[in-house]
Amino acid sequence: MKKTVEWYDWIWDPVWGCTLGCDFCSSRRYAKKMAGELTKHEMVFRKDNGFSIDGKVIDDFYNSVYNFRPTSVLHRTPPAIPRDVKRILVNQMSDIWDWGAEDTQKYLDIIKKDTEHIYFIMTSLPNVYYTKPFEKYIRGENIANLWFGVTATCNNEISTFQDHLSFLKPNKTFLSIEPANEKIDVSLLDREYVDWIIVGSETGNRRNRVVPKKDWFNDLMNQYGDILYMKDSLQILYGDSIIKRMPNEIG
Ligand code: SF4
């Protein structure tokens, strides 16, 4: 779990690994790097909590994280939250699509009880919001301290994914456009459905990395600046004009 300087104060990753296979995924690389460290913590936790541990359990956990298969990380559930944290990003190392109904319900229960913090979940496959246990939020149930997000990379996804968010209202919703792959067509956006927008570009040194042009985001800044958070990856294009509206500033 990392302390950060982005829009969230902290990250809680109860699951590591994802089956969606995005080319630009940096979490996959991070999982390979951290699999050994994570396994050490997990084994200490399991031993301290009476799990029977053999070499196979250790190997399975390590291999599952290393190969980025969705893996429940017991020592991170429930999270031990530092005192100064307010906003928590829940899933940087996975997509909620892979969590399964039972574990998802467990994590939602933790979130619901913890009214002192604001949690953010997101998915690249918003159909998951129509499945159990999320479907009750589609039917109108409200959860005050959880924002529901979708991740889109192009205008086509922005258009269709935003429609899914509309069904989650009156819950708080956000659209994460990252990494942006083309000039954003703001005529596709609807404020009724999206409370907050995050935008960023691809980072790292991937061979086919998409490098954005400055005019890709101008319309977004002009028309949606009041609900926009631009990630540091866009600093190089916009310098001091970068906009960073935080979710607590949104009316
Ligand atoms: S959805 Fe997220 S975690 Fe899953 S492969 Fe894509 S970028 Fe990685």
Boltz pocket constraint, residues with backbone or C-beta under 6 A from the ligand:
constraints:
  - pocket:
      binder: B
      contacts: [[A, 17], [A, 18], [A, 19], [A, 20], [A, 21], [A, 22], [A, 24], [A, 25], [A, 26], [A, 27], [A, 28], [A, 92], [A, 93], [A, 94], [A, 95], [A, 124]]
      max_distance: 6.0
